[in-house]
């Protein structure tokens, strides 16, 4: 059986498809870049010294600065100025050509037996700075290796099934695999120093794929050839695909670049097979429609040219002045702060404040009452326009045995647009007074010391013993001295003064005794041994504080004479009178 193929021109079909694709891309680009809303109209535009000032109908003023010019400092440092730089815009057309290498899933190579071919891609991108968008059109083909005649191919396997030697086969003319591409997508151009740049293109769209043609026949009856196996392109050639291209370019000049290119692509390829399944002893040939994954890696050269460049511009936008901010003034408290109410009082404070705003009629006040227990949760709050507030009856304030403290805050607000800082004050209730214990009267206590100790031959004085230091006895008249013989020449001695002791010899100044008593009068302690002979001692008395038992000051300090034979007859020795 002889199979006939379409005689229509393949080139004519491809050109029609490419033309329709280009028109579709242009229409899509036009729709994407169309403005969805009307722009404000230009009222005026004035250029002076490289600075173009454009005024729009919405009040915006835009100053565009050309290269080599700048704005004065007072303008671009104004808080209402927004500075932006428009990216450099240009077109770039890149032609890529090189070797195309196919690949497919494991086990699928024996379907078409493809080998490397050639590719040629042409892209046109429009860049805004480093980012661009454009279209890609290209062509690539792959040859068919002679392995399709080998033992792995269906031609040899079908012939062996039918018992036909391979030498009796007649092979068809081989047609190569072909792809036509028309895609759209983004691009990125990254400068690598002053001489190199890296371009990355990612495109997606339509791929017109034509599977290869090959097969074998044997002479049949009535002059017709019998097909052993044949692989043909499918009628459904248009498939979706994607291409990723990477170019490393060297800048030959400002507009021309040359470098290396690497491309990866992927798509689906439909194809038709005749005689794929052969039953021994049967002449029935089965025709099947199938699809396989098709992809590859291409390597070659890239030549790029830029044109239609528009240099970057710095734009200063003078924005309309912002509206005046709404300011909330802090109210002034007029209530008495820190007031303490007596225990058991049922009085509640009246809270008063005063506005500090120029427009108090626009203000409202937020009052919050807290218990000073650290919780930070208000026990009562209210929003009011009045400057006076009384607590309602259902708000009870704790007034127990312990002290209770409260504080409150007041803030102003204007139409809910602002909130002032809080002004605060406090008040409290006193604790239950504690009962006062009766004061127990205590006797005064004194600390006294006996120190010194000087021997005395005799005490001259007729006074009686004095027991109270504050009631010192008057000195008695001195005793009559023993008369001396008139005829003997003996040196005269001064008579001893009344109330003094003679023959006093100092031998010690240490403290002999120290104790606490409630009676400050002098008395020889029972637990202190008496001197062996008459002696003179010193006696010092100090009052003790009732709180901490510390001496508060000296009460008395004087000397006294004691005779061990008469321990109860203590004689106070008065100080010597001052000379006139």
KOLVOPA-978628 format. One line per 2 residues: number of its first residue (from 1); their letters; for each residue x, y, z of C-alpha. Coordinates in steps of 0.1 Angstrom, whole numbers. Layout:
N
NUM = A = X,Y,Z; ...
***
This chain:
580
1 = XX = 0,0,0; 13,34,-10
3 = XX = 9,64,13; 6,99,-2
5 = XX = 18,131,16; 6,167,13
7 = XX = 23,187,-15; 15,221,1
9 = XX = 45,244,6; 58,241,42
11 = XX = 76,274,40; 43,292,32
13 = XX = 26,277,62; 54,287,85
15 = XX = 55,323,72; 18,326,78
17 = XX = 21,313,114; 50,336,122
19 = XX = 31,366,108; 1,359,129
21 = XX = 23,354,160; 41,388,155
23 = XX = 7,406,151; -6,389,182
25 = XX = 24,399,203; 22,435,191
27 = XX = -15,437,200; -8,422,234
29 = XX = 20,447,240; -2,476,230
31 = XX = -29,464,254; -5,459,283
33 = XX = 11,494,279; -23,512,274
35 = XX = -32,535,302; -62,524,322
37 = XX = -70,559,336; -67,593,322
39 = XX = -37,614,333; -40,650,345
41 = XX = -35,675,318; -5,698,316
43 = XX = -12,734,325; 22,748,317
45 = XX = 57,737,309; 88,760,311
47 = XX = 124,750,304; 152,772,318
49 = XX = 189,763,322; 183,726,316
51 = XX = 154,724,341; 119,718,328
53 = XX = 91,728,352; 58,711,344
55 = XX = 26,721,362; -3,696,360
57 = XX = -40,703,364; -41,684,398
59 = XX = -16,709,413; 15,687,411
61 = XX = 47,704,400; 74,682,384
63 = XX = 109,694,377; 129,674,352
65 = XX = 167,679,353; 188,673,323
67 = XX = 223,659,325; 249,684,337
69 = XX = 224,705,357; 212,705,392
71 = XX = 186,722,414; 194,746,441
73 = XX = 197,732,476; 168,751,490
75 = XX = 144,733,466; 154,697,467
77 = XX = 159,697,505; 124,710,510
79 = XX = 103,685,530; 76,685,503
81 = XX = 99,674,475; 102,638,462
83 = XX = 133,630,442; 132,601,418
85 = XX = 154,590,389; 139,577,357
87 = XX = 158,546,345; 176,547,312
89 = XX = 155,533,284; 167,516,253
91 = XX = 161,488,228; 184,458,224
93 = XX = 183,433,195; 203,401,200
95 = XX = 210,373,174; 221,339,188
97 = XX = 235,312,166; 252,279,173
99 = XX = 248,241,178; 216,226,190
101 = XX = 218,194,211; 186,174,218
103 = XX = 177,154,248; 146,135,259
105 = XX = 135,111,286; 153,77,290
107 = XX = 143,53,263; 127,79,240
109 = XX = 158,83,218; 150,51,199
111 = XX = 118,68,188; 133,95,166
113 = XX = 171,88,167; 179,126,168
115 = XX = 214,140,165; 227,176,170
117 = XX = 217,203,146; 218,241,144
119 = XX = 197,270,159; 192,307,153
121 = XX = 173,329,177; 165,366,173
123 = XX = 152,386,203; 141,422,206
125 = XX = 138,436,241; 129,470,254
127 = XX = 148,478,287; 138,502,315
129 = XX = 171,502,334; 181,466,341
131 = XX = 146,451,334; 132,445,300
133 = XX = 104,429,281; 104,416,245
135 = XX = 97,389,219; 117,360,205
137 = XX = 116,344,171; 138,315,161
139 = XX = 144,283,142; 163,251,151
141 = XX = 166,216,135; 180,182,143
143 = XX = 192,155,121; 184,118,122
145 = XX = 212,93,128; 215,60,108
147 = XX = 207,41,140; 171,41,129
149 = XX = 181,13,105; 198,-7,133
151 = XX = 184,-36,154; 169,-12,180
153 = XX = 147,5,154; 111,-7,146
155 = XX = 120,-11,109; 144,-39,116
157 = XX = 122,-54,143; 91,-54,121
159 = XX = 110,-69,92; 123,-97,114
161 = XX = 88,-103,126; 76,-107,90
163 = XX = 106,-128,81; 120,-101,56
165 = XX = 157,-97,54; 170,-61,58
167 = XX = 186,-62,24; 152,-64,8
169 = XX = 141,-31,24; 138,2,6
171 = XX = 143,32,29; 124,65,25
173 = XX = 141,98,22; 149,111,57
175 = XX = 134,145,68; 151,164,97
177 = XX = 134,175,129; 124,213,128
179 = XX = 112,238,154; 99,273,148
181 = XX = 96,296,179; 76,327,186
183 = XX = 76,337,223; 74,366,247
185 = XX = 88,373,281; 110,393,304
187 = XX = 147,400,303; 174,412,327
189 = XX = 207,429,318; 233,431,345
191 = XX = 265,451,340; 297,433,350
193 = XX = 321,462,352; 326,486,323
195 = XX = 333,460,296; 311,430,304
197 = XX = 274,424,309; 252,394,317
199 = XX = 218,391,298; 192,366,309
201 = XX = 161,360,288; 131,340,298
203 = XX = 105,335,271; 74,314,267
205 = XX = 49,309,240; 43,290,208
207 = XX = 66,263,193; 57,248,159
209 = XX = 73,213,159; 78,189,130
211 = XX = 88,154,138; 114,138,115
213 = XX = 104,116,85; 119,82,79
215 = XX = 107,47,71; 111,16,49
217 = XX = 90,-4,24; 92,-36,3
219 = XX = 77,-41,-31; 42,-53,-29
221 = XX = 16,-67,-52; 3,-48,-82
223 = XX = 33,-25,-81; 23,-9,-47
225 = XX = 49,-7,-19; 42,-23,14
227 = XX = 51,-2,45; 73,-20,71
229 = XX = 75,11,94; 72,48,89
231 = XX = 74,79,113; 57,111,102
233 = XX = 50,146,116; 16,150,132
235 = XX = -10,174,119; -11,190,154
237 = XX = 22,208,153; 16,239,175
239 = XX = 26,233,211; 35,255,241
241 = XX = 72,257,251; 97,277,270
243 = XX = 132,290,264; 159,303,289
245 = XX = 188,321,274; 220,333,291
247 = XX = 245,356,273; 279,367,285
249 = XX = 287,398,264; 318,419,259
251 = XX = 311,455,250; 328,463,217
253 = XX = 314,498,217; 286,518,232
255 = XX = 260,500,210; 276,467,200
257 = XX = 284,436,221; 297,401,213
259 = XX = 298,371,235; 289,335,243
261 = XX = 254,321,246; 237,291,263
263 = XX = 201,282,257; 178,256,273
265 = XX = 144,248,258; 115,223,264
267 = XX = 83,214,246; 61,185,235
269 = XX = 64,169,200; 34,151,185
271 = XX = 41,124,158; 24,96,138
273 = XX = 37,61,134; 26,34,109
275 = XX = 34,-2,116; 45,2,152
277 = XX = 27,-29,163; 30,-59,140
279 = XX = 14,-93,146; 33,-123,130
281 = XX = 14,-137,100; -7,-105,97
283 = XX = -5,-78,70; -25,-53,91
285 = XX = -5,-20,97; -16,0,127
287 = XX = -15,38,126; -10,56,160
289 = XX = -8,92,171; 17,98,199
291 = XX = 35,126,218; 69,128,234
293 = XX = 88,153,255; 114,173,235
295 = XX = 141,195,248; 178,204,245
297 = XX = 207,226,253; 221,250,227
299 = XX = 255,266,227; 268,293,204
301 = XX = 276,330,199; 255,361,206
303 = XX = 257,394,189; 238,423,205
305 = XX = 230,459,194; 214,487,214
307 = XX = 195,516,198; 169,543,207
309 = XX = 186,550,241; 170,576,263
311 = XX = 194,587,291; 183,585,328
313 = XX = 167,617,342; 163,629,378
315 = XX = 128,641,385; 119,663,415
317 = XX = 82,664,424; 70,693,445
319 = XX = 41,679,463; 12,700,476
321 = XX = 17,711,512; 3,686,537
323 = XX = -28,697,558; -21,713,591
325 = XX = -19,686,618; -46,683,644
327 = XX = -30,690,678; -45,679,711
329 = XX = -35,701,741; -30,686,775
331 = XX = -58,697,800; -48,713,833
333 = XX = -61,697,864; -78,720,889
335 = XX = -87,693,915; -67,691,947
337 = XX = -40,664,942; -29,641,971
339 = XX = -59,648,993; -65,622,1021
341 = XX = -100,616,1035; -105,605,1070
343 = XX = -113,570,1079; -150,562,1075
345 = XX = -156,593,1053; -183,588,1026
347 = XX = -171,619,1007; -161,614,971
349 = XX = -138,639,952; -151,662,925
351 = XX = -128,661,895; -122,694,876
353 = XX = -99,704,848; -94,732,823
355 = XX = -87,731,786; -55,746,772
357 = XX = -66,745,736; -76,776,716
359 = XX = -107,758,704; -121,740,735
361 = XX = -155,735,718; -139,709,695
363 = XX = -125,689,724; -138,660,744
365 = XX = -122,645,774; -114,610,784
367 = XX = -114,604,822; -100,572,838
369 = XX = -100,562,875; -75,536,888
371 = XX = -69,519,921; -33,522,930
373 = XX = -28,484,932; -5,480,902
375 = XX = -31,464,880; -33,493,855
377 = XX = -70,485,848; -93,515,852
379 = XX = -122,509,877; -142,536,859
381 = XX = -138,556,827; -160,581,809
383 = XX = -158,604,778; -173,638,783
385 = XX = -173,673,769; -177,688,803
387 = XX = -148,700,825; -163,687,857
389 = XX = -171,651,867; -186,635,897
391 = XX = -185,597,902; -219,580,899
393 = XX = -234,563,929; -227,528,916
395 = XX = -189,534,918; -179,525,953
397 = XX = -145,534,967; -128,512,992
399 = XX = -126,528,1027; -115,500,1050
401 = XX = -91,496,1079; -61,498,1056
403 = XX = -52,529,1036; -67,530,1001
405 = XX = -51,551,973; -65,561,939
407 = XX = -52,581,909; -70,594,878
409 = XX = -60,606,844; -75,631,820
411 = XX = -68,633,782; -82,655,754
413 = XX = -93,643,720; -103,662,689
415 = XX = -128,644,666; -109,611,672
417 = XX = -79,624,652; -55,629,680
419 = XX = -50,620,717; -31,643,741
421 = XX = -7,632,768; -24,623,801
423 = XX = -24,645,832; -27,627,865
425 = XX = -35,633,902; -42,611,932
427 = XX = -63,609,964; -68,584,992
429 = XX = -85,574,1024; -68,571,1057
431 = XX = -65,538,1076; -84,531,1108
433 = XX = -66,548,1137; -48,524,1161
435 = XX = -57,527,1199; -32,546,1219
437 = XX = -17,526,1248; -14,544,1282
439 = XX = 20,558,1290; 36,540,1320
441 = XX = 55,564,1342; 90,552,1348
443 = XX = 115,564,1374; 145,583,1363
445 = XX = 177,564,1361; 212,576,1367
447 = XX = 247,561,1361; 273,569,1386
449 = XX = 310,564,1388; 334,563,1417
451 = XX = 370,569,1406; 403,581,1420
453 = XX = 413,573,1455; 438,595,1474
455 = XX = 450,590,1509; 442,617,1534
457 = XX = 457,623,1568; 427,641,1583
459 = XX = 395,659,1573; 390,693,1588
461 = XX = 354,703,1590; 325,704,1614
463 = XX = 298,698,1588; 276,668,1590
465 = XX = 277,641,1563; 259,651,1532
467 = XX = 240,624,1513; 225,645,1485
469 = XX = 250,660,1460; 227,690,1453
471 = XX = 225,700,1490; 261,704,1499
473 = XX = 267,710,1536; 284,742,1547
475 = XX = 320,739,1559; 324,739,1597
477 = XX = 348,760,1616; 382,745,1616
479 = XX = 393,726,1647; 416,744,1672
481 = XX = 451,736,1663; 475,723,1689
483 = XX = 494,752,1704; 531,752,1700
485 = XX = 555,764,1726; 561,801,1722
487 = XX = 598,799,1727; 606,774,1700
489 = XX = 612,787,1665; 591,765,1642
491 = XX = 581,775,1607; 545,785,1605
493 = XX = 521,766,1583; 489,778,1567
495 = XX = 458,767,1584; 437,742,1565
497 = XX = 404,757,1552; 372,745,1566
499 = XX = 358,715,1548; 392,703,1534
501 = XX = 415,673,1540; 451,675,1547
503 = XX = 479,651,1537; 462,642,1505
505 = XX = 484,621,1483; 473,611,1448
507 = XX = 480,576,1439; 453,565,1414
509 = XX = 428,579,1389; 411,548,1376
511 = XX = 374,541,1379; 368,520,1409
513 = XX = 330,514,1405; 303,520,1380
515 = XX = 266,512,1383; 230,524,1375
517 = XX = 206,536,1402; 174,556,1406
519 = XX = 188,577,1435; 216,601,1425
521 = XX = 226,608,1462; 260,596,1472
523 = XX = 263,563,1492; 291,540,1495
525 = XX = 282,508,1475; 279,477,1496
527 = XX = 298,456,1471; 328,479,1470
529 = XX = 354,473,1496; 362,503,1520
531 = XX = 396,518,1518; 421,507,1546
533 = XX = 427,543,1556; 409,576,1551
535 = XX = 408,587,1515; 394,611,1490
537 = XX = 373,599,1460; 356,616,1431
539 = XX = 318,610,1424; 302,616,1390
541 = XX = 265,613,1382; 248,613,1347
543 = XX = 211,610,1338; 201,581,1314
545 = XX = 176,585,1285; 144,566,1289
547 = XX = 144,554,1253; 178,540,1247
549 = XX = 195,543,1281; 222,565,1269
551 = XX = 237,593,1291; 220,626,1284
553 = XX = 243,649,1304; 261,653,1337
555 = XX = 241,659,1368; 269,663,1394
557 = XX = 306,658,1399; 324,664,1432
559 = XX = 350,650,1457; 342,633,1490
561 = XX = 361,621,1521; 355,588,1537
563 = XX = 369,572,1569; 367,534,1569
565 = XX = 359,535,1606; 329,557,1598
567 = XX = 316,546,1564; 283,563,1567
569 = XX = 299,596,1576; 307,607,1540
571 = XX = 320,643,1538; 317,663,1506
573 = XX = 347,684,1499; 336,717,1483
575 = XX = 356,734,1455; 381,760,1466
577 = XX = 366,796,1465; 379,818,1437
579 = XX = 403,845,1446; 392,880,1443
***
